[in-house]
Amino acid sequence: VSEEDEASIVAVRGAHPTWGPKKIRAWLCDKRPETKWPAQSTIGVILDRHGLSKHRRVRRHAPAAAPLAACAAANDVWGVDFKGWFLTGDGLRCDPLSLSDLASRYVIRLQAVSRPDAAAVWPIMDAAFREFGPPWRMRSDNGPPFASVGVGGLSQLAVRLIKAGVIPERIAPGKPQQNGRHERLHRTVPEGAGDPLKEDTASPPAANARAQQRRFDAFRRTFNEERPHEALGQTPPAKHYNPPARPYSGRLREPEYAAGWEVRRVRHNGEIRWRGELVFIGEALIGEPLGLEPTDDGVWRLHYGPIALGTLDDEANFERLKAGARPRLEPQPKPPA
């Protein structure tokens, strides 16, 4: 590329800082068609050399756990999310975790935690399961601790859910409307009109975590028992939340697989042994049994419980389920009471 042409490329970028190589090349070809302009990849190199490139961070997304289920009855699907964190009056971080039943909009938990990790979230879920019975599915976004970028998008928390008899399902990346019933708990009035949860409980924040939790508890009682909900015919959620009897002892059970499937347990380093080879699967599944379903074409489908993880062939080539794909769920019978 001549110095003159390179200077023209840099000049266009200077005049239009948000234009990338593709737009710059198209503009130059239109304005000066007599010149043979370089490919957009070369223009990208030129911009980079002059310090004019804006490198985007590549974001890895967890694969969706399962097709999103209908939530027709209580405890079919619960939604879970974190409200944005803030500092209480004593300067300590507060992360409000919310759990709600998506059919009735009943708020199961609104709990302040010191850290948004599995160690803090699981005891809250466990206590909720004991009080109300576990849901059949738990819907979340793709962030930790609910999901990971590992195989199947499974995190340690998701593995625990499966062992408790709950299927984790995740919305598509950047699609919060797919968990809209739960998201509206955090913004229960039209966009731009404010955020009642924040206004009622944290404007300003309480003096400490204990005082903040008292505010969350009061908000939850009012939301469930008094506040009319438009989607419920202007009646409060408590009039519609009648969870079915589904006992939960707190015991976590390993998945079981059908006859004819191969079963491999994940080793301490995240690997399984297959056809004499070691295949890395993922650290979230250490110690867990995986099921391999045979197919007619000689490829084995790899599962953890109801969640499809990918495929393995007889040469020990593992192909993960691609991010954003919807895996096929095996029919799961409801466990006996």
Disulfide bonds with the S-S distance in Angstrom:
none
